[in-house]
Amino acid sequence: MDNNTLETCTKILKDSKNIVVLTGAGISTESGIKDFRSRTGIYKHAPEYILSLDYFYKHPKEFYQFAIENLYHPDAVPNKGHQILAKWEGEGRVGSIITQNIDGLHQKAGSKNVIEFHGTIKTATCQNCGKKYSTSEMINRIETLKDFYLCNHCETKRKEDRFIKPDVVLFGDTGEWFSMEGFNHILNLIRGADCLLVLGTSLKVTPFSTFPQYKSVGVPIIIINKGDTPYDFAPNTFVIQESIGSTLTRIVF
């Protein structure tokens, strides 16, 4: 790690009063959760299509089996990166965390101002009546009911209308934050940041990847990610391609 870059990043973060953090799978891999696109990621063992809305409706049983095995990690614990972000939020330095992750580890670490842009794996919702089910409830339903994915609290002519879908954003899907109101809220947070801290994301998946473009002029971007991103050579951008937890641990105020 370049000590000059680390010192510069430390000073920027120390002087910041409203850091907005963008996080991706790279922060969760340090808690033992597989990412999607690396050489050992989930998509090396299954096609992206398996996490599409179309596949979910055509093969709900197979979808749930895959999702429970690969996306649900109830025993995972926050790592140093999560813990430091929660500490900085408590100190009034981090204003918001906008995450691609669905594992809830930011909240487990104590962060409160978290936007789960791609949803959460902790719950599922009936697409007709809106009844919420915890994922542990869904696992119990899988073990006891044949058509576990059909809500039995409502009825419709087409059974597909009462499918219970995990509250994650699938390919071909839209989530809570994909509305005009949701986007504007996120963009206003980014515009108000005095530092943009990017952790563990390649920033190649739209629309999440567009968010850094909306920062105010002159606001620095700090990227800690083991791979390249499209923003690595942008003006006033500082890049550290190393572990998130160990890097943030070295940033002492």
N, C-alpha and C positions, 0 to 999 in steps of 0.2 A: 504494500500500500504506500502510495506517495504521501509522505508526511506533510508536505506543503498543502496538498489537497485536503488532507484531514484537518489541518489547522484552519484552513479557510472555511471549511464546512462547519467546524466547531464554532468559529466566530459568528458565522451567519446564523446558525441555530440559536446561539446564546443571545444574540441581539434581536431575535424575532419574537414577536408578541402574538402572532396569529398564523401558526404553521398549519397548512392544509396538507394532509398525508394521503397519498394514493398507494394502495397496497394490492399485491397480487399473490399468486401461488408461492412465490419464492420466500415469503415470510412464513408460510405454513409448512413448507417442506422442512424447516428447521425444528418443527414439532413432530416430524415423522409422517406427515401427510404427503401423498404423492401429488405431483403436479400433473399437467395434462400433456404438454408438448415436448418435454425434454426426452432424452434418449431412453429414460426409464419411466416415462410418464404413462398415464392411463391410455392415451391414444395409440401407444405402441402395441397395445393388447386388444383394442377394440376401435372401430371406426367412430368418427365424430357423430355420425347419424344416429347412433344409439342414444345420444343425449338430445335428440330433436323432439319437438312436439308431435310430429308425424309418427315417429317410432313409438312414442308413449301411447298414443291412441290405438295404434295397430297391435302393439304387443305389450300391454300394461304389466303382465306378470313378469316377463323377461326384463322389462325396464326396471321394475322395482328390485328385482334380484340384483341387477347390475348396480343400481344406485345405492342400495344398502351395503353392498360389498365394497364399493369403491369411493363413495362420497360421504358416507356417514361414519364419523369418528368420535363417538361420545366420550371416549376415554382420553382423547388427545388433550394435552395441557399447553397453556401459553408458554412461549419461550422468552428469552431475554428481550428480543425485539418488541414483542407485544407488551411486555412489562414496562419497558422504558417509555414507550408511547403513552401508556396509561399514566405513568408518573409525570410525564411532561404535560399531559392534559390536566392533571391535578394541580400542576404549578401554573396553569394558565398560558402555557406556550403553544400547545396543540389545540387548534380551534375545532377541527373536524377530521375524521378519517373516512375516506370513501374507498371501499374495498370491493374487489372482484370476488373475494372469498366467501364461501357459504357455510363455513365451519363454526362461526361464532366465537373464535378464540380472542378477538379483540375485546369483546364484552366479558369473557371469562377473566381476562387480565385486569378488568376494571374500567376500560374505556367506555364512555357513555355517549359521546357524540359520534356515532358510527352510522354511516349509510351503507347498507348491504346492497350494492347496485345490482348484483346478480341473484339476490334473494338469499334464502336460508334453507338448509337441509333439515332443520330442526322441526319443521311443521309441514303439513299438507292440507290442502283446502278442496272441498267439494266445489266443482265448477258450476253447480246449479244454485245451491242454497247458501254457499259460503261457510259452511261449518268447518271449523279447524280441527285437525287431528295432530297430535304429536307424532313424531316418527316412531317413538316406542309403542304408541298405540297401533300404528300401521304394521309394525313388526308382529305384534300380537294378532292382528287381523290376518296377516299372511299365514300365520301358524294355525288359525282356527276357522277361517272362512274361505270358501272356494273363490267367490268373486269379491275378494277383500277390497278391491280398488273401487267398488261401487258404493256410494253413500247410501246408507239405509235410514237416513233421517228425512229423505225427500223422495219424490217420485216424479219422473218425466216420461214422456212417450218414448224418447230415444235414450237408451241407457248411457250412451256416450256423453250425454249432457250432465250426468251426475258422477263422472269419474272424479276420483280424489287425486289431485295432482300435487306432487311435492312443490313447495314454494320456492323452487329454484327457477331461474330464467333459462329455458331451453332454446336450442336453435329453432327459429321460426316463432318464437314466443315473445311476449312483452311482459315487463315487470312493473312493479309499483313506481319505479323511478323513470320509466320510459315515456311518461306523459310530458306534455309541454311544461306543465307546472313543475314536475319533478326535475326536468332538465334545467329549467330556469333557476330553481333553488340551488342546484349543484353549481351551476355556472356563477351564480352570485357569490357562493362560498369561495370559489376559486379566484374570482376577481378581487375579493377582499383579503386574500392571503398576502402576507409579506414574505413568505417563503413557501415553495412547493417541494415537498419531500416525497420522492417516489421510491417505493421499496418492493423489490421482488416481482416486478412486472415488466414484460418486454414492450408494453404499450403498442401492441400490434393488433389487438382485438377491438374493433369498433363496436359501439361508439365511445367506450371507455378511453380508447387511445387518443381521442380528440381533446380531452379535458385540459391538458397543459397549454393548448393553444389559446385558452381564454384567460390566462393569468394577466395581470396588469403589466404594463411595460416596465422593464427594469427589475422586476421581481426575480430573484434567483431560483433555479431549479437544482436540487441535489438528488442524484439518482444513485441508489445503492442496489445493484442488480448484477448477477453473475454473467448475464448475457448482454448483448447489444440492444439498444433501443433507437428508434428514429430520431430521438431528441439529443443524442449524445454530443453532437457538435453544434447544438443551438447556442446562441449568445448567452452569456451569464449562466452557463450550465456546468455543474461539477459532477464527475462520474467516478464512482468507486465500485469496481467489479469484484466484490468480496462478500463474505458472510454478513448478513444484516445484524444479527445479534452481537457478533464480536466487534463490528464497526461502531454500532451505537454505544456499546460498552466503553469504547475508547473515547467517546465524546463526553467529556466531563465538564460540567459548568461550575 
